[in-house]
Amino acid sequence: MNDESLPKRDGPDLVDLLSLEAASPWCFRSRRGEPNENGRTFGGQLIGQALMAAARTAPQDRAPTAIQFLFLQGAWHDQPIEYRVTALQDGKRFCARNVRGAQADARLVCDAQVTFALPLEAPSHMAAPASQEWLAADPDSLPRLVDLPAALAVGAERALGYKFRESELVDLRIADLTEGAMSRQPTPQLRFWIKTRRSLPDDPLLHAAAFAYLSDWWLNFSAAGVHIPQLIAAERSLYVASLNHAIWFHRPLRADQWLHFDTVSPSAAAGRGFTTGRVHDRDGRLVASVAQESLMAPAAG
């Protein structure tokens, strides 16, 4: 891809979007907000910032192991968010923090629990993926969003509000989404590769926060995308938004190198879709697991 095919970015880079200012020893303020397709702050930015805020109060020798994140209200992207951190646990090996994000002093937009731990010498294993064919794939050779079939792009935008356009911050390559998804019986699954476009400093915490940012990209497509054909046939559409999100960090990772998301939606019902994902690096290491519940509400007509 040449630079001319990317949107010209006048705003901050990913490091800036994740950075925070200290308002007090246990309170941190966001510097900039990145709007999503619905005009609110992109959820991945909130998750990454909450992780960064919690880490600012945790011992430096403890790496993040998990984050459980609840979206409470859409955040206004043109107003700062204050992340107030509370210590829940400070043990010999583990520590835990609660992070609450608020705007306009009292308007809560998110709540998160973040845990950190010392690495231990202990038994290790990884469950083998269902298929290892993806290991031989070259993500750089896979289609970009703008290269996917026009019918699929139009259908996804009409039914779900998904925009098939490139990001200057994120490189996303879909592994198994084709025009056939619009005509054959689709399944609630999606595999994709993702990474930051720009190299990041060698800071494990920054890479964990950047991964948190990336993890909100297209994760809910497994739950919502399977319904595109029936939505189009019925001339209906859905309002799709993240409700809650969880990450478990298994092994060190780099967000600026290709990561493979293998996602599946076990269930969607009553206006909520649930998706889980296993994340591997190019060497086949399982580096993280993710889960998300998303809103799938009929759009106002």
PyMOL commands that set and color helices and strands:
alter all, ss='L'
color gray80, all
select helices_A, chain A and resi 3-5+14-18+43-55+133-136+139-141+145-147+150-160+179-182+204-214+221-233
alter helices_A, ss='H'
color red, helices_A
select strands_A, chain A and resi 20-24+27-30+63-71+82-90+94-103+107-117+170-174+189-196+238-249+259-269+272-281+286-298
alter strands_A, ss='S'
color yellow, strands_A
deselect
rebuild
show_as cartoon
